[in-house]
């Protein structure tokens, strides 16, 4: 997710700190920077999950065998204020402190805006200063993607999606994935599938985010890129009600996601140390989400709108055509 990688300034300072020596000052500064980096990227990682888990369905109906449904989707991810900053208190830090008379400060996350906070510390008696990073500085993140669905046997639909590699500011973003949706209500004789449907959905998404920047000359080499790879699984149950040409849909789901980070550049030892330090930020993320949607059918065309909500809100508008 592109937001994750917007100027990950804190991390870039880890490499010279770790490579110069192994004394306690260096270890303490490195620990502080890892802690701050985690606070900086966590909201962006969550935002990525909501982006990729939205818009997989327009209703709970099954497509006919070999029927194809093509979609162009426009997405808007809303970035809440409470995810754009995090508070830092000096008791949470070991070596670093906030420059000036403050003991607490608000610092932007990767979703936030500008910052004038400066952190200071010392290594072997030498003073160091680190400018807090800036964030994406947007309230809404917009992107588009293509999606196709194919009707298979026994009320099962295969879905695939693809987002072209797009550039926002200095960051590149791309996502693709696939899923299976199975109509459950066909197995329940008392349900009229012309009016009401229940389905289960499982999907997989893979993201790639890269940020290339002017080479930063550090102690043992040069850093010129940051790359993030993410994987996310969505498990969802949905129900839809058909009224004339409209389908009204509601769903609940759970996502299980993981991310890996890699710094690019020159200097084998430098990259090894930095990427090893970044492994402490990797792990699994579980989130619950809900969806509400409406779909309007006319001839072979349809227009659908879907809103996903939880920690973040994502709005999808889809334009669809059946073959």
Secondary structure as GFF3:
##gff-version 3
##sequence-region A 1 323
A	DSSP	three_ten_helix	2	5	.	.	.	ID=ss1
A	DSSP	alpha_helix	9	12	.	.	.	ID=ss2
A	DSSP	alpha_helix	14	20	.	.	.	ID=ss3
A	DSSP	alpha_helix	24	52	.	.	.	ID=ss4
A	DSSP	beta_strand	68	78	.	.	.	ID=ss5
A	DSSP	three_ten_helix	81	83	.	.	.	ID=ss6
A	DSSP	beta_strand	85	89	.	.	.	ID=ss7
A	DSSP	three_ten_helix	90	92	.	.	.	ID=ss8
A	DSSP	beta_strand	97	98	.	.	.	ID=ss9
A	DSSP	beta_strand	104	108	.	.	.	ID=ss10
A	DSSP	beta_strand	118	123	.	.	.	ID=ss11
A	DSSP	beta_strand	126	131	.	.	.	ID=ss12
A	DSSP	beta_strand	140	151	.	.	.	ID=ss13
A	DSSP	three_ten_helix	153	155	.	.	.	ID=ss14
A	DSSP	beta_strand	156	168	.	.	.	ID=ss15
A	DSSP	beta_strand	171	183	.	.	.	ID=ss16
A	DSSP	three_ten_helix	185	187	.	.	.	ID=ss17
A	DSSP	beta_strand	196	217	.	.	.	ID=ss18
A	DSSP	beta_strand	222	243	.	.	.	ID=ss19
A	DSSP	beta_strand	246	266	.	.	.	ID=ss20
A	DSSP	alpha_helix	268	278	.	.	.	ID=ss21
A	DSSP	three_ten_helix	279	281	.	.	.	ID=ss22
A	DSSP	beta_strand	283	298	.	.	.	ID=ss23
A	DSSP	beta_strand	301	309	.	.	.	ID=ss24
A	DSSP	beta_strand	313	322	.	.	.	ID=ss25
###
